[in-house]
Amino acid sequence: MRKIAFALLEFFKNCSQFALKLRGKTPSDIASARVVSGKSWDEFCVSLRAAGAALNFPGAPRDPFSQAEGYRYLSRLARAGLMAFVEYADDRAPVIHRVAHETVKLGADNPDNYYQTASINGNYEYRIWGRRNSIAYLSFGTQSGNYGEGRGLPPTGHIEAQDLEIDEDGHFELILSTESQQKNWLPMTSETGTLVIRQTYLNRDEEIPAELHIERINCDAEDRTPKPLSPEQLDAGLKSVGTLVAGASLMFANWARDFKRHSNELPMFDPERSLAAGGDPNITYYHSHWQLENDEALVIEVKPPECEYWNFQLNNYWMESLDYRYHRIHTNKHLAHYEDDGSVRIVVSHVDPGLPNWLETTGHTSGTMCFRWIRAVDPIQPSTRVVNVAELSAKRI
């Protein structure tokens, strides 16, 4: 059904362009008129207002605290969209930048990740170069389209640092193209529109992220530099921002509603659904909802399988990670305390029970949560149970 809807949209788009040609007008003419008249900006503002529907989506919390966080969330999405689709939208001269970070969050952003992205075009070729440095995990992915188009982000290519040829000083070069390369190749297709770079810390205090640069190659020098902003680019960029804010917020509100069906449990998330939304193909996700009374604690227990990395985090209802700058809201393979048998017990509660692996709720009584395995040999579903905090502290379980 979704594919049919997009096919129809593309059909109507083509029909509209044909009608313009019959009237002697080009899309550039229309965009110019929209910008000069203020219609581009007016529609952008209308789309932001419409995005507020996500805060009233079925199942969404309506208390003032959650609603305030929700509107801040929409403002953060707008900020991220303006950076991606207006400021850094030129795929001829792409810029690697952070799309999600300490104050822009979406889709259960990983507190251990250093997210980066760039606008690219599958019809061009690019070179990424830089230095690997010491961050624990580094991967590169190309994806079809972008969130600003109102659809998913199916992968078109993927490569990890362990598969790259890197010199003894940590320097490397990576080619992005549709044509196969002998080494250090990140595939693209004609549909590719987004570069996603995932860097993952085990310990932020000790590790240094990779230093990365990108440029277009196999073209004239003038085609590698940004062009002056055109009315058509601005008009398209503002539309994409509006689509991102409305589309991403509604998608994740839909996810959060579904997670409430298994609140305080951690079932595996559908891998195909994850990939369609731009998830890493090497990660097994366990998304869910959590809710605790003042005297309750959520205990999560698992014996980690052989894997490259794992982590668990707490989010608010809008699937934003809680503030990891000032609070302990997640743990991972490196940070966690292990039992003698190699298992891990994580405790989520409003007050500190004096036990290892305690995570703070930071004033939230409910939200969403996520457990991840990266490259796990045999992924295991973590077990969960809700207990009384007093009993938990007394028994030291």
C-alpha positions, 0 to 999 in steps of 0.5 A: 500500500505504501509503495502504491501511495508513493507511485501515485505521488510520483505520477501526480508530480510528473503530471504537474510538471507536464502541465507547467511545461504546457503553460510555458513555466518551469519548476524554477519559475514556480519556485521563484514566484513562491519565494517572492510571494512568501508562499514557501515560508507560509507553507513551511509554517503551516507544516510546523503547526500541522506537526503538532498532531504527533503530540495528540497521536493515540496513546501519547501522554497529555500531561504538561511535562510530556507535552512540553518535552514534545514541543521541544522535540518538534523544535529540535527536529526543525533545527536538524531539518534546516541544517540538513535541507537548507544549510547543507543540502548541496550534494555537489559540495557535501558537508559531513555534519552531526544530525543528532547529538546532545540537544537534537534527538530522534528515534532512540538516538544512542548516547554512545553514538557520534552521529554524522550525515551528509547529502549525496547523490547516487549519480555522482562519485565521492571520496571520504578521507581522514583518520580512524583515531580511537573510537571503538566502532565506525561504520559508513552507510548509504541510504535511499532518499532522506527523511525529508521525502516522507518515506523510509531510508532503505540501505544502498551500501554499508562498510565498517572500519574493520573492512577498510585498508587503513595505514599505520598512522590511521589514515584511509580513503573511501570511495562512494560510487555505483561502480565497484572498486577494488578496495575501500568501496561504499556502494551507492545506487541511483536512488542514494541520497544520504550518507550516514556515519555511525561512530560508537564510544565504549568510553567517551572520556577516553576515545577520539572520534574519527576525523572525516572529510568528503568531496565530490570526485571525477568532475570539473573543479567548478562542480565541487564548489557550492552554488549560490542558493536558488529559490528552487533550492530554498523552496524544496528545502523548506518543504523537506524540513516540514516533511521531516518534522511532521513525518518523523514525529508521527512515525515515532509516535506510532512506534511508541504507541505500539511499544505500550502493548508490551510495556516493561518488556523487551521483545525484539524489534522487527528487523525489516521495519528497522532497516526501512527507517535507516537502522544499522543492519548489524544491530539487533534492536529491542524497543519497548515502553516503560512505566514505573510508580514511585516505589517501583523498579524495573530489573533487566537481566541478561547474559550477553552473548558474544558480540562487538558491542551492546547497550541499553538506554532510557528515552522519553515517550517521544523516543529521545534519549534522556539527558546523558550529559548530566544523568546516568541513563544508559550503560554498555558493554564497557561501562556495565558491572558484571556478575560472577557468571558473566550476566548483567543486572540493570536497575531502572528506578526513580531513586538510587537503590545502591546497586550496580548498573542503576539508571536514572529516570530523570523525573520521568514516570514513563517513556520508551527504552532500547536494548542493542546488540551489535554483531551478536553471534546469538542474540538473546532477549533480555528478561524484565520484571517490575519489583518494589524498590524497598524490597530490591534494596533490602534483598540486594538482588 
